Amino acid sequence: MSINHTDQLGTSRKKLDLNLLPIFIEIFVHSSVTLASSVLGTSPSSVSQSLNKLREYFDDVLFVRQGQQLSPSPLARKIYELLQDDCDLLVNKVQSVVAPDINQTITMHCSPYLSVRLIPYLSNFIWAHNSECRITHKALYLETHSQEDLLRFRLTDLIFDFEPNLSRSMCNVPIMYEELCFVAATNHPRLDQTLNATNCKNETFVLFETTDNKFTPSKLEVQNLVGERNVYLRSNSFFTLLSVIEKSTHIGVMPVWMFNKFKSSFNIQMMNTSEILSPQPVYLIYNKNFRDNLRLYDIINYIKSFALQNTLP
């Protein structure tokens, strides 16, 4: 696959190094050189050098920094659209040649919490059926459009998330429901009280939050239960929240599994509430066009089976 710019840029242009295109895609998807380097398993400086080569080739800035993110130029968007048009055909042709090798590798994306929750069971199942299979896990929080791009370009096989992806090209399977609870330090002065909308007005909270505002349904339910919260800290790490909770009088909401797993490591206690919070669904997300990978087909069916039987501890 190549991109012809002779009409716009002249015939003397050097041939494009196709190895730069996956780097371009990762920068576009993640809007960040640092995140792109993490996914590619290389250094940010190496990704920056590749981006400079692309800028030189296309004679365009391609990405402009806006705050902490990189915003694509009009030409970068056009290049990305061209890559999308040809990507599926190219990948299918390549996979028809190297299908045995593809079936030997599985790539999964999910948050650090879901990785602790799910990856041990999935990896054991995979290795029990194919001891030579290589697994790559990326512990990143992904926005919805990034999920779709990663699956479309075959940069990942499976994604696990707290929210479904509503794209028509994606399949979403609710595989489990995480019970939620309020957590405070063991020496919290009001640990013996039942939380409700009235007494929560005097409490302060820490909040689990990601860039695209996950846990939205649960947040609305918590707000209905305890009212508007006075939030002192927001973090996308449950371990950070646990560390802060045990050293302060702040209260947090987290999965019951997380509390039970780490209550012996932190000085924390579950608090009583006037109502029980609804469980938070966890979704398996994958591309509908996955049947060319038999190993992936077996893994998806396995995940669906324990979801139906509710056998995950």
Backbone as numpy.savetxt, mean C-alpha at the origin, in Angstrom:
# Nx Ny Nz CAx CAy CAz Cx Cy Cz
9.69 -1.98 -27.14 8.83 -0.79 -27.14 9.72 0.45 -27.14
9.42 1.39 -27.98 10.16 2.64 -28.03 9.21 3.78 -28.30
9.67 4.98 -28.06 8.85 6.16 -28.27 9.53 7.02 -29.32
8.83 7.31 -30.40 9.41 8.03 -31.52 9.13 9.52 -31.38
10.19 10.29 -31.24 10.02 11.74 -31.13 10.76 12.46 -32.26
10.97 11.78 -33.38 11.73 12.40 -34.45 10.98 13.56 -35.06
9.65 13.52 -35.07 8.89 14.63 -35.65 9.07 15.90 -34.83
9.11 15.74 -33.50 9.19 16.91 -32.63 10.63 17.34 -32.36
11.53 16.36 -32.25 12.85 16.66 -31.71 13.99 16.46 -32.70
13.67 16.06 -33.94 14.71 15.89 -34.94 15.16 14.46 -35.06
15.92 14.15 -36.13 16.31 12.77 -36.43 17.65 12.42 -35.82
18.35 13.37 -35.23 19.67 13.11 -34.69 19.63 12.59 -33.27
18.45 12.44 -32.71 18.30 11.99 -31.33 18.86 10.58 -31.16
19.57 10.32 -30.07 20.06 8.99 -29.77 18.90 8.07 -29.45
19.13 6.76 -29.61 18.09 5.79 -29.26 17.84 5.82 -27.75
16.59 5.62 -27.40 16.20 5.64 -25.99 16.58 4.33 -25.32
17.23 4.42 -24.18 17.55 3.24 -23.37 16.27 2.76 -22.70
15.77 1.59 -23.11 14.50 1.10 -22.57 14.58 0.77 -21.09
15.79 0.60 -20.57 15.93 0.34 -19.14 15.49 1.54 -18.30
15.40 2.71 -18.92 14.98 3.91 -18.20 13.48 3.98 -18.03
12.72 3.25 -18.86 11.27 3.36 -18.81 10.66 2.85 -17.50
11.10 1.69 -16.96 10.56 1.28 -15.65 10.83 2.31 -14.56
11.97 2.98 -14.65 12.29 4.02 -13.67 11.34 5.20 -13.83
11.08 5.57 -15.10 10.12 6.65 -15.37 8.75 6.30 -14.80
8.31 5.07 -15.00 6.99 4.63 -14.52 6.92 4.74 -13.00
7.97 4.28 -12.31 7.95 4.32 -10.85 7.92 5.76 -10.33
8.68 6.64 -10.97 8.66 8.05 -10.55 7.28 8.63 -10.78
6.67 8.30 -11.92 5.33 8.82 -12.23 4.31 8.29 -11.23
4.37 6.99 -10.94 3.39 6.36 -10.05 3.50 6.90 -8.63
4.73 7.04 -8.13 4.93 7.41 -6.72 5.16 8.91 -6.52
5.34 9.66 -7.61 5.59 11.11 -7.50 6.76 11.42 -6.58
7.75 10.52 -6.60 8.88 10.68 -5.67 10.07 9.86 -6.15
11.25 10.47 -6.18 12.47 9.75 -6.51 12.82 8.76 -5.40
12.62 9.17 -4.15 12.96 8.32 -3.01 12.11 7.06 -2.98
10.78 7.21 -3.15 9.91 6.05 -3.16 10.18 5.17 -4.36
10.47 5.77 -5.50 10.80 4.99 -6.69 12.05 4.16 -6.46
13.05 4.75 -5.82 14.29 4.01 -5.54 14.03 2.86 -4.58
13.13 3.06 -3.60 12.80 2.00 -2.66 12.16 0.82 -3.36
11.24 1.10 -4.28 10.56 0.04 -5.02 11.53 -0.69 -5.94
12.42 0.06 -6.57 13.35 -0.51 -7.53 14.55 -1.18 -6.86
14.71 -0.94 -5.56 15.84 -1.54 -4.85 17.17 -0.91 -5.20
17.16 0.39 -5.48 18.39 1.10 -5.81 18.45 2.40 -5.02
19.47 3.19 -5.25 19.64 4.42 -4.47 18.91 5.58 -5.13
18.49 6.58 -4.34 17.86 7.77 -4.91 18.76 8.48 -5.92
20.07 8.49 -5.67 20.98 9.16 -6.60 20.99 8.46 -7.95
20.90 7.13 -7.95 20.85 6.37 -9.21 19.58 6.69 -9.99
18.45 6.78 -9.26 17.18 7.14 -9.92 17.26 8.55 -10.47
17.87 9.47 -9.73 18.01 10.85 -10.19 18.85 10.93 -11.45
19.91 10.12 -11.52 20.75 10.09 -12.72 19.96 9.60 -13.92
19.12 8.57 -13.70 18.29 8.05 -14.79 17.28 9.10 -15.24
16.71 9.82 -14.27 15.76 10.88 -14.61 16.44 11.97 -15.43
17.67 12.31 -15.09 18.40 13.32 -15.86 18.64 12.85 -17.30
18.90 11.56 -17.49 19.07 11.01 -18.83 17.78 11.12 -19.63
16.66 10.83 -18.96 15.36 10.96 -19.62 15.08 12.41 -19.99
15.40 13.31 -19.09 15.19 14.74 -19.36 16.04 15.19 -20.55
17.26 14.69 -20.62 18.14 15.05 -21.73 17.61 14.49 -23.04
17.13 13.25 -23.00 16.63 12.62 -24.22 15.40 13.33 -24.75
14.43 13.61 -23.86 13.17 14.21 -24.29 13.23 15.74 -24.33
14.35 16.30 -23.87 14.49 17.75 -23.84 13.32 18.40 -23.12
13.01 17.83 -21.95 11.87 18.30 -21.16 12.16 18.03 -19.70
11.64 18.89 -18.82 11.87 18.71 -17.39 11.20 17.45 -16.87
10.09 17.02 -17.48 9.32 15.81 -17.16 8.60 15.88 -15.81
9.32 16.24 -14.74 8.70 16.33 -13.42 9.14 17.62 -12.72
8.17 18.29 -12.11 8.44 19.53 -11.38 8.06 19.33 -9.92
8.92 19.75 -9.02 8.65 19.57 -7.59 7.56 20.53 -7.13
6.56 19.96 -6.47 5.50 20.73 -5.83 5.37 20.23 -4.39
5.92 21.00 -3.46 5.95 20.53 -2.08 6.88 19.34 -1.95
6.37 18.24 -1.42 7.17 17.03 -1.24 6.98 16.04 -2.37
6.22 16.39 -3.39 5.94 15.48 -4.49 6.43 16.05 -5.82
6.58 15.14 -6.81 6.94 15.53 -8.16 5.70 15.50 -9.02
5.43 16.60 -9.71 4.27 16.70 -10.58 4.71 16.53 -12.03
4.08 15.62 -12.80 4.51 15.38 -14.19 4.18 16.54 -15.11
5.05 16.77 -16.08 4.80 17.78 -17.10 3.82 17.22 -18.13
3.26 18.06 -19.01 2.36 17.55 -20.06 3.00 16.46 -20.91
4.30 16.61 -21.23 4.97 15.59 -22.02 5.09 14.29 -21.24
5.40 14.38 -19.95 5.50 13.17 -19.12 4.17 12.43 -19.08
3.08 13.16 -18.99 1.76 12.52 -19.00 1.51 11.82 -20.33
1.93 12.45 -21.44 1.74 11.84 -22.75 2.56 10.56 -22.87
3.80 10.60 -22.40 4.65 9.41 -22.43 4.02 8.29 -21.62
3.51 8.63 -20.45 2.89 7.64 -19.58 1.68 7.01 -20.26
0.87 7.82 -20.93 -0.30 7.29 -21.65 0.13 6.35 -22.76
1.20 6.69 -23.49 1.70 5.82 -24.55 2.18 4.49 -23.98
2.85 4.54 -22.84 3.31 3.31 -22.21 2.14 2.44 -21.78
1.08 3.05 -21.27 -0.10 2.29 -20.88 -0.73 1.61 -22.08
-0.78 2.29 -23.22 -1.43 1.73 -24.40 -0.76 0.44 -24.85
0.58 0.39 -24.76 1.32 -0.75 -25.28 1.75 -1.75 -24.22
1.56 -1.40 -22.96 2.14 -2.21 -21.88 1.54 -3.61 -21.81
0.21 -3.71 -21.84 -0.43 -5.01 -21.70 0.01 -5.97 -22.80
0.06 -5.48 -24.04 0.47 -6.33 -25.16 1.91 -6.77 -24.99
2.78 -5.84 -24.61 4.18 -6.16 -24.43 4.39 -7.17 -23.31
3.74 -6.95 -22.17 3.90 -7.85 -21.03 3.42 -9.25 -21.36
2.28 -9.36 -22.04 1.75 -10.67 -22.41 2.71 -11.41 -23.33
3.33 -10.70 -24.27 4.28 -11.34 -25.18 5.51 -11.82 -24.42
6.01 -10.97 -23.53 7.20 -11.34 -22.75 6.89 -12.52 -21.84
5.71 -12.49 -21.21 5.35 -13.56 -20.29 5.19 -14.89 -21.01
4.78 -14.87 -22.26 4.63 -16.11 -23.02 5.98 -16.77 -23.25
7.06 -15.98 -23.19 8.41 -16.51 -23.39 9.03 -16.97 -22.08
8.77 -16.20 -21.00 9.43 -16.47 -19.72 8.44 -16.89 -18.65
7.32 -17.49 -19.03 6.28 -17.86 -18.07 6.80 -18.69 -16.91
7.68 -19.70 -17.13 8.17 -20.49 -15.99 8.87 -19.63 -14.94
9.66 -18.64 -15.38 10.35 -17.77 -14.42 9.37 -16.88 -13.69
8.33 -16.39 -14.40 7.35 -15.52 -13.78 6.61 -16.25 -12.67
6.30 -17.53 -12.92 5.59 -18.30 -11.91 6.46 -18.59 -10.69
7.75 -18.25 -10.76 8.66 -18.48 -9.64 8.79 -17.26 -8.74
8.13 -16.16 -9.09 8.23 -14.95 -8.29 6.85 -14.37 -8.00
6.68 -13.86 -6.78 5.44 -13.21 -6.37 5.80 -11.90 -5.67
5.16 -10.81 -6.06 5.39 -9.52 -5.44 4.10 -9.04 -4.79
4.20 -8.60 -3.53 3.03 -8.15 -2.78 3.28 -6.78 -2.17
2.26 -5.94 -2.19 2.30 -4.63 -1.54 1.27 -4.59 -0.42
1.67 -4.13 0.74 0.72 -3.87 1.82 1.43 -3.06 2.91
0.65 -2.49 3.80 1.20 -1.66 4.87 2.00 -2.52 5.86
2.85 -1.91 6.67 3.61 -2.68 7.66 2.72 -3.53 8.57
1.58 -2.97 9.00 0.69 -3.75 9.88 0.15 -4.97 9.16
-0.37 -4.81 7.95 -0.93 -5.94 7.22 0.14 -6.94 6.81
1.37 -6.47 6.65 2.45 -7.41 6.34 2.70 -8.35 7.52
2.70 -7.80 8.74 2.86 -8.64 9.93 1.67 -9.58 10.08
0.52 -9.11 9.71 -0.73 -9.86 9.86 -0.87 -10.98 8.85
-0.41 -10.76 7.61 -0.73 -11.68 6.51 0.45 -12.42 5.91
1.59 -11.73 5.75 2.70 -12.31 4.99 3.18 -13.66 5.54
3.26 -13.87 6.86 3.71 -15.19 7.34 2.86 -16.34 6.83
1.53 -16.18 6.81 0.64 -17.25 6.36 0.76 -17.45 4.85
0.84 -16.36 4.11 0.92 -16.46 2.66 2.26 -17.06 2.23
3.34 -16.64 2.86 4.65 -17.16 2.48 4.76 -18.66 2.77
4.21 -19.11 3.90 4.25 -20.53 4.22 3.46 -21.35 3.21
2.29 -20.83 2.79 1.50 -21.52 1.78 2.26 -21.60 0.45
2.86 -20.48 0.05 3.58 -20.44 -1.22 4.74 -21.42 -1.21
5.53 -21.43 -0.15 6.70 -22.30 -0.09 6.32 -23.76 0.08
5.17 -24.03 0.69 4.71 -25.41 0.81 4.39 -26.01 -0.56
3.96 -25.16 -1.49 3.61 -25.62 -2.83 4.73 -25.42 -3.84
5.64 -24.53 -3.54 6.77 -24.28 -4.44 7.93 -23.73 -3.62
8.81 -24.61 -3.21 9.90 -24.22 -2.31 10.90 -23.28 -2.97
10.87 -23.19 -4.31 11.80 -22.34 -5.03 11.25 -20.94 -5.31
10.00 -20.71 -4.96 9.38 -19.42 -5.27 10.05 -18.30 -4.47
10.28 -17.19 -5.13 10.87 -16.01 -4.49 9.79 -14.97 -4.25
9.74 -14.44 -3.03 8.70 -13.49 -2.65 9.33 -12.12 -2.42
8.71 -11.10 -2.99 9.12 -9.72 -2.75 7.97 -8.98 -2.10
8.23 -8.37 -0.95 7.18 -7.60 -0.26 7.61 -6.15 -0.15
6.69 -5.24 -0.49 6.93 -3.81 -0.38 5.99 -3.24 0.67
6.55 -2.74 1.77 5.73 -2.19 2.85 5.52 -0.70 2.61
4.63 -0.39 1.67 4.35 0.99 1.31 2.87 1.26 1.38
2.52 2.50 1.73 1.13 2.93 1.65 0.89 3.49 0.26
-0.14 2.97 -0.42 -0.38 3.33 -1.81 -1.70 4.05 -1.98
-1.68 5.11 -2.78 -2.93 5.74 -3.15 -3.60 4.90 -4.22
-4.91 5.09 -4.41 -5.69 4.24 -5.29 -5.12 4.21 -6.70
-4.75 5.36 -7.26 -4.24 5.38 -8.63 -2.90 4.66 -8.71
-2.10 4.69 -7.65 -0.82 3.99 -7.64 -1.03 2.49 -7.64
-2.03 2.01 -6.91 -2.35 0.58 -6.91 -2.63 0.10 -8.32
-3.49 0.81 -9.02 -3.89 0.40 -10.37 -2.70 0.39 -11.31
-1.84 1.39 -11.21 -0.68 1.46 -12.08 0.29 0.32 -11.81
0.54 0.01 -10.54 1.46 -1.07 -10.20 0.96 -2.41 -10.72
-0.34 -2.66 -10.59 -0.90 -3.91 -11.08 -0.92 -3.95 -12.60
-1.24 -2.84 -13.22 -1.32 -2.78 -14.67 0.04 -3.05 -15.31
1.08 -2.46 -14.75 2.42 -2.62 -15.30 3.14 -3.85 -14.75
2.42 -4.69 -14.02 2.97 -5.93 -13.46 4.15 -5.66 -12.53
4.12 -4.51 -11.86 5.15 -4.21 -10.88 4.83 -4.83 -9.54
3.61 -5.31 -9.39 3.21 -6.09 -8.22 2.12 -7.06 -8.65
1.93 -8.13 -7.87 0.91 -9.13 -8.18 -0.32 -8.97 -7.30
-0.09 -8.73 -6.01 -1.18 -8.66 -5.05 -1.02 -7.44 -4.17
-2.15 -6.82 -3.83 -2.16 -5.70 -2.89 -3.18 -5.99 -1.80
-2.83 -5.71 -0.56 -3.75 -5.85 0.57 -3.94 -4.46 1.17
-5.20 -4.09 1.39 -5.45 -2.72 1.84 -6.75 -2.67 2.64
-6.92 -1.56 3.37 -8.13 -1.36 4.17 -9.29 -0.83 3.33
-9.01 -0.40 2.10 -10.05 0.16 1.24 -10.03 -0.56 -0.10
-11.18 -0.79 -0.74 -11.19 -1.41 -2.07 -10.74 -0.43 -3.14
-10.30 -0.97 -4.27 -9.99 -0.16 -5.44 -11.16 -0.29 -6.40
-11.81 0.82 -6.73 -13.06 0.80 -7.47 -12.87 0.78 -8.98
-11.64 0.65 -9.45 -11.41 0.55 -10.89 -12.05 -0.72 -11.44
-12.62 -0.64 -12.64 -13.29 -1.79 -13.24 -12.30 -2.88 -13.65
-11.03 -2.56 -13.73 -10.03 -3.57 -14.08 -9.49 -4.31 -12.86
-9.94 -3.90 -11.66 -9.45 -4.52 -10.43 -10.50 -5.42 -9.80
-10.05 -6.50 -9.16 -10.91 -7.35 -8.34 -10.62 -7.05 -6.88
-11.67 -6.95 -6.07 -11.55 -6.69 -4.64 -12.25 -7.79 -3.86
-11.52 -8.46 -3.00 -12.09 -9.54 -2.20 -11.89 -9.22 -0.72
-12.97 -9.02 0.05 -12.80 -8.84 1.50 -12.35 -10.15 2.13
-11.17 -10.18 2.69 -10.61 -11.44 3.18 -10.69 -11.58 4.69
-10.86 -10.49 5.41 -11.03 -10.58 6.85 -11.55 -9.25 7.37
-12.00 -9.28 8.62 -12.54 -8.08 9.26 -11.84 -7.89 10.60
-11.15 -6.78 10.73 -10.36 -6.51 11.93 -11.20 -5.77 12.97
-11.37 -6.38 14.14 -12.06 -5.71 15.24 -11.20 -4.57 15.77
-11.84 -3.48 16.15 -11.13 -2.29 16.62 -11.42 -2.02 18.09
-10.50 -1.34 18.75 -10.68 -1.02 20.17 -9.97 0.28 20.51
-10.37 0.89 21.62 -9.68 2.05 22.17 -8.59 1.57 23.12
-7.42 2.19 23.03 -6.27 1.77 23.83 -5.69 2.98 24.56
-5.31 2.76 25.84 -4.68 3.81 26.65 -3.56 3.19 27.47
-2.76 4.02 28.12 -1.69 3.53 28.99 -2.29 2.86 30.22
-1.56 1.92 30.81 -2.06 1.19 31.97 -2.26 2.11 33.18
-1.57 3.24 33.19 -1.72 4.20 34.30 -2.59 5.39 33.92
-3.39 5.25 32.89 -4.28 6.35 32.49 -5.25 6.65 33.63
-5.41 7.92 34.01 -6.22 8.26 35.20 -7.71 7.92 35.08
-8.20 7.72 33.86 -9.63 7.42 33.69 -9.84 6.07 33.01
-8.93 5.16 33.30 -8.98 3.85 32.66 -10.24 3.07 33.05
-10.76 3.34 34.24 -11.93 2.59 34.73 -13.25 3.16 34.20
-13.20 4.25 33.46 -14.42 4.85 32.94 -14.78 4.28 31.56
-16.06 4.37 31.20 -16.52 3.95 29.88 -16.53 5.15 28.95
-15.83 5.03 27.83 -15.75 6.14 26.89 -17.09 6.40 26.22
-17.47 7.66 26.15 -18.67 8.06 25.42 -18.48 9.48 24.92
-19.48 9.99 24.22 -19.37 11.31 23.61 -19.18 12.41 24.64
-19.67 12.19 25.86 -19.59 13.23 26.89 -18.20 13.33 27.50
-17.69 12.21 28.05 -16.40 12.31 28.73 -15.21 12.36 27.77
-15.42 12.03 26.48 -14.32 12.10 25.52 -13.95 13.53 25.16
-14.83 14.46 25.49 -14.52 15.87 25.21 -13.30 16.33 25.99
-13.01 15.66 27.10 -11.87 16.04 27.94 -10.63 15.20 27.66
-10.72 14.28 26.67 -9.59 13.41 26.36 -8.84 13.92 25.13
-7.59 13.49 25.03 -6.77 13.78 23.84 -6.42 12.47 23.16
-6.20 12.52 21.84 -6.07 11.30 21.06 -4.85 11.34 20.15
-4.39 10.13 19.80 -3.44 9.94 18.70 -4.19 9.18 17.61
-3.84 9.44 16.36 -4.65 8.94 15.25 -3.81 8.22 14.22
-4.29 7.03 13.81 -3.67 6.32 12.70 -4.18 6.94 11.40
-3.24 7.42 10.56 -3.66 8.10 9.34 -2.58 7.97 8.28
-3.00 7.70 7.04 -2.08 7.63 5.92 -2.36 8.78 4.97
-1.54 8.88 3.93 -1.63 10.03 3.03 -2.98 10.13 2.34
-3.60 8.99 2.04 -4.90 9.04 1.36 -6.05 8.76 2.32
-5.79 8.95 3.64 -6.87 9.00 4.63 -7.62 7.68 4.74
-6.88 6.59 4.96 -7.51 5.29 5.12 -8.31 5.23 6.42
-9.03 4.14 6.59 -9.87 3.93 7.77 -11.03 4.92 7.80
-11.43 5.46 6.65 -12.47 6.49 6.64 -13.78 6.04 7.27
-14.33 4.87 6.92 -15.59 4.44 7.57 -15.44 4.32 9.08
-14.32 3.79 9.53 -14.10 3.63 10.96 -13.97 4.98 11.65
-13.31 5.93 10.98 -13.17 7.26 11.56 -14.54 7.91 11.77
-15.42 7.74 10.79 -16.76 8.31 10.93 -17.51 7.66 12.08
-17.34 6.35 12.23 -18.03 5.66 13.32 -17.48 6.08 14.67
-16.16 6.22 14.76 -15.55 6.68 16.01 -16.05 8.07 16.35
-16.14 8.92 15.34 -16.63 10.28 15.58 -18.07 10.27 16.07
-18.89 9.38 15.51 -20.27 9.28 15.97 -20.35 8.78 17.41
-19.38 7.93 17.79 -19.40 7.34 19.12 -18.89 8.30 20.19
-17.76 8.96 19.92 -17.12 9.78 20.95 -17.11 11.27 20.61
-17.67 11.64 19.46 -17.67 13.04 19.08 -16.38 13.46 18.40
-16.23 14.73 18.15 -15.02 15.26 17.52 -13.84 15.12 18.47
-12.76 14.47 17.98 -11.62 14.20 18.84 -10.58 15.32 18.78
-9.92 15.51 19.93 -8.81 16.46 20.02 -7.52 15.68 19.74
-7.05 15.73 18.49 -5.95 14.88 18.03 -4.62 15.61 18.20
-3.69 14.99 18.94 -2.37 15.57 19.19 -1.29 14.99 18.29
-1.53 13.80 17.74 -0.51 13.15 16.91 -1.20 12.31 15.84
-0.68 12.41 14.61 -1.15 11.57 13.50 0.05 10.80 12.97
-0.13 9.49 12.75 0.98 8.67 12.27 0.44 7.50 11.45
1.25 7.04 10.49 0.87 5.85 9.73 1.54 4.60 10.29
2.04 4.69 11.52 2.70 3.56 12.17 2.00 3.24 13.49
1.46 2.02 13.60 0.84 1.60 14.85 1.88 1.51 15.97
3.11 1.14 15.64 4.14 1.03 16.67 4.47 2.41 17.25
4.47 3.43 16.42 4.66 4.79 16.92 3.54 5.17 17.86
2.30 4.86 17.47 1.15 5.19 18.31 1.22 4.46 19.64
1.58 3.17 19.62 1.69 2.41 20.87 2.75 3.01 21.79
3.88 3.41 21.20 4.96 3.98 22.00 4.53 5.29 22.66
3.77 6.10 21.92 3.31 7.38 22.47 2.22 7.16 23.51
1.31 6.23 23.24 0.20 5.96 24.16 0.70 5.53 25.53
1.68 4.61 25.57 2.13 4.10 26.87 2.89 5.14 27.69
3.36 6.20 27.05 4.12 7.24 27.76 3.31 8.52 27.97
1.99 8.47 27.73 1.19 9.69 27.83 -0.23 9.33 28.28
-1.08 10.34 28.31 -2.50 10.11 28.62 -3.35 10.15 27.35
-2.71 10.13 26.18 -3.46 10.12 24.92 -4.09 8.75 24.69
-5.19 8.73 23.96 -5.93 7.51 23.64 -5.87 7.27 22.13
-5.83 6.00 21.73 -5.80 5.67 20.30 -6.76 4.55 19.96
-7.06 4.43 18.67 -7.90 3.34 18.16 -7.03 2.45 17.28
-7.09 1.14 17.50 -6.30 0.22 16.70 -6.94 -1.16 16.68
-6.49 -2.05 15.79 -7.05 -3.39 15.73 -6.83 -4.16 17.03
-7.83 -4.96 17.40 -7.74 -5.78 18.60 -6.56 -6.75 18.48
-6.34 -7.29 17.28 -5.22 -8.21 17.07 -3.90 -7.54 17.43
-3.75 -6.30 17.03 -2.52 -5.55 17.32 -2.35 -5.39 18.83
-3.44 -5.06 19.51 -3.38 -4.89 20.96 -2.99 -6.19 21.64
-3.64 -7.29 21.29 -3.35 -8.58 21.92 -1.93 -9.06 21.62
-1.45 -8.76 20.43 -0.12 -9.21 20.03 0.98 -8.49 20.79
0.77 -7.22 21.11 1.86 -6.41 21.66 1.56 -5.83 23.04
0.47 -6.25 23.68 0.15 -5.70 25.00 1.18 -6.08 26.06
1.88 -7.20 25.84 2.91 -7.59 26.80 4.21 -6.81 26.60
4.33 -6.16 25.45 5.54 -5.38 25.14 5.38 -3.90 25.47
4.13 -3.45 25.57 3.86 -2.05 25.88 2.95 -1.97 27.11
3.08 -0.91 27.87 2.23 -0.70 29.04 0.90 -0.08 28.59
0.04 -0.92 28.04 -1.22 -0.44 27.47 -2.38 -1.29 27.96
-3.57 -0.73 27.88 -4.78 -1.43 28.32 -5.93 -1.03 27.40
-6.82 -1.99 27.13 -8.00 -1.70 26.33 -9.03 -0.97 27.18
-9.67 0.04 26.61 -10.66 0.83 27.34 -12.08 0.38 26.97
-12.98 0.50 27.93 -14.38 0.17 27.68 -15.06 1.33 26.94
-16.01 0.97 26.08 -16.77 1.97 25.33 -18.26 1.70 25.46
-19.05 2.73 25.25 -20.50 2.57 25.36 -21.07 1.73 24.22
-20.35 1.67 23.09 -20.76 0.86 21.95 -19.54 0.17 21.35
-19.78 -0.97 20.70 -18.69 -1.71 20.05 -18.49 -1.17 18.64
-17.23 -0.93 18.28 -16.93 -0.45 16.94 -17.10 -1.56 15.91
-17.58 -1.21 14.73 -17.72 -2.19 13.66 -16.34 -2.62 13.16
-16.18 -3.89 12.77 -14.87 -4.35 12.28 -14.47 -3.62 11.00
-13.16 -3.50 10.81 -12.60 -2.85 9.62 -12.26 -3.92 8.58
-12.86 -3.88 7.38 -12.55 -4.89 6.36 -11.15 -4.72 5.79
-10.55 -5.83 5.41 -9.27 -5.84 4.72 -9.49 -6.51 3.37
-8.98 -5.89 2.30 -9.25 -6.36 0.95 -8.00 -6.91 0.27
-8.20 -7.99 -0.48 -7.21 -8.44 -1.45 -7.56 -7.78 -2.78
-6.59 -7.13 -3.40 -6.80 -6.42 -4.66 -5.85 -6.99 -5.71
-6.40 -7.34 -6.87 -5.55 -7.87 -7.94 -6.16 -7.52 -9.30
-5.34 -7.61 -10.32 -5.77 -7.32 -11.68 -6.61 -8.48 -12.21
-7.71 -8.16 -12.89 -8.57 -9.22 -13.43 -7.83 -10.08 -14.45
-6.86 -9.51 -15.12 -6.11 -10.24 -16.14 -4.86 -10.87 -15.52
-5.08 -11.90 -14.67 -3.96 -12.52 -13.96 -3.79 -14.00 -14.30
-4.64 -14.54 -15.15 -4.68 -15.99 -15.32 -3.49 -16.56 -16.09
-2.62 -15.69 -16.61 -1.42 -16.19 -17.27 -0.37 -16.64 -16.26
-0.63 -16.41 -14.98 0.30 -16.81 -13.93 -0.40 -17.85 -13.06
-0.09 -19.12 -13.28 -0.77 -20.20 -12.57 -0.47 -20.16 -11.08
0.74 -19.78 -10.72 1.09 -19.71 -9.30 0.23 -18.65 -8.61
0.07 -17.53 -9.24 -0.76 -16.47 -8.68 -2.21 -16.91 -8.57
-2.68 -17.65 -9.55 -4.05 -18.17 -9.53 -4.27 -19.05 -8.29
-3.31 -19.91 -7.98 -3.43 -20.79 -6.81 -3.41 -19.98 -5.51
-2.57 -18.97 -5.45 -2.47 -18.15 -4.24 -3.76 -17.39 -3.99
-4.32 -16.82 -5.04 -5.58 -16.08 -4.90 -6.69 -17.00 -4.43
-6.77 -18.19 -4.98 -7.79 -19.14 -4.54 -7.58 -19.55 -3.08
-6.33 -19.67 -2.67 -6.04 -20.00 -1.27 -6.51 -18.88 -0.35
-6.20 -17.66 -0.71 -6.62 -16.51 0.11 -8.14 -16.45 0.19
-8.80 -16.69 -0.93 -10.27 -16.68 -0.94 -10.82 -17.78 -0.04
-10.15 -18.92 0.00 -10.65 -20.05 0.79 -10.59 -19.75 2.28
-9.47 -19.19 2.76 -9.42 -18.91 4.20 -10.29 -17.70 4.54
-10.56 -16.86 3.53 -11.48 -15.74 3.77 -12.90 -16.27 3.98
-13.30 -17.25 3.16 -14.64 -17.83 3.28 -14.79 -18.60 4.58
-13.72 -19.30 4.99 -13.79 -20.12 6.19 -13.45 -19.33 7.46
-12.98 -18.10 7.26 -12.59 -17.25 8.39 -11.59 -17.96 9.29
-10.55 -18.54 8.65 -9.58 -19.36 9.38 -8.30 -18.62 9.75
-8.18 -17.34 9.37 -6.97 -16.61 9.72 -6.98 -16.29 11.21
-5.92 -16.62 11.94 -5.88 -16.34 13.39 -5.99 -14.85 13.67
